[in-house]
Amino acid sequence: MLSGVASRGRGPSWQGLDLSLQKAFETGPARVSLRWDVFNVFDTVNLGLPDSNISNTATVGTIRSLAGDPRIMQFSLRVSF
């Protein structure tokens, strides 16, 4: 098995788009902030690197894994006094 820089292979390109929306409100002595974050907005499938194990010729160069995460959303609420 190779190690270091020599083992790095070329693989499929990476595509992803993240989005964040935020709205702040003044409510008396407190300030409320709502935030919505979306990672990988278009739910793009990013493929992993090809198999580089040359001892098994049946799987050399095949991609059997995914890189990255599917679409993830998170909401947050912040109250400042």
FENRASUL-V878833 format. One line per field, one symbol per residue. ss: DSSP state (H for helix, E for strand, L for the rest). phi: phi as a letter, one per 20 degrees, with the letter a starting at -180 (. if undefined). burial: b if it has 16 or more other C-alpha atoms within 10 Angstrom, else e. A space follows every 10 residues. Layout:
ss=???
phi=???
burial=???
This chain:
ss=LLLHHHHLLL LLLLLLLLEE EEEEEEELLE EEEEEEEEEL LLLLLLELLL LLLLLLLLLL LLLLLELLLL LEEEEEEEEE L
phi=.ecmffefde cffdcacdcb cbcdcdcmed ddcdccdcdm gelfedefff fdfefdffdf nedcbddndf fccbdbccdd d
burial=eeeeeeeeee eeeeeeeeee eeeeeeeeee eeeeeeebbb eeeebbbbbb bbeeeeeeee eeeeeeeeee beeeeeeeee e
